[in-house]
Amino acid sequence: MLDLLDDRNRADERVAAVRAADLEAEAVTRGNVALFTRAMWIAVLMLLLFNSAALVTVVNGFGVGPVQDGVVALSATWNEQMEKNGLSKPGTVIRKAVERWRNVGWAELQAGLDGTQPQQNALMLRREPRG
C-alpha cells in the first residue's frame, strides 16, 4: 500500500516537472515571437525611410479589399512625398554603392590591394571607389 502512495507522489512530481518545462517552453516561444515582431517592425520602418519604392512594390502584391486599397494608396502617397522632398536619395546612394561592390571581380580587387600593407587593405575596401 505504501508503494502505491510512493508511486503516486512520484507521478505528481513528474507531472509538476512537465508543467514547469511546458511553462518554460512557452516563455521561450513568447520571447522568440516578440523578437521576430520587433524585427519585422524595424524592417517596415527601414522600408518606409530608405526604400519607399520597394514598399509600394510589396503592397501592390496585396489582395483586393478596402483595407488593402487604403494601404496601397498610403504607401504610394508616402513614396511620392519621400521622392518630392529628396528623402529617398540616401537609399538610392546605398543601393548603388552595394551594387558597385557586388560587381567587383577578384582580379580588380587584387589589383587594388597589391603593394599595400595589410592594415591598409581594410581601409582601401572602405574607401569610395573613383569612377
PyMOL commands that set and color helices and strands:
alter all, ss='L'
color gray80, all
select helices_A, chain A and resi 2-50+52-60+66-84+89-102+106-113+118-126
alter helices_A, ss='H'
color red, helices_A
deselect
rebuild
show_as cartoon
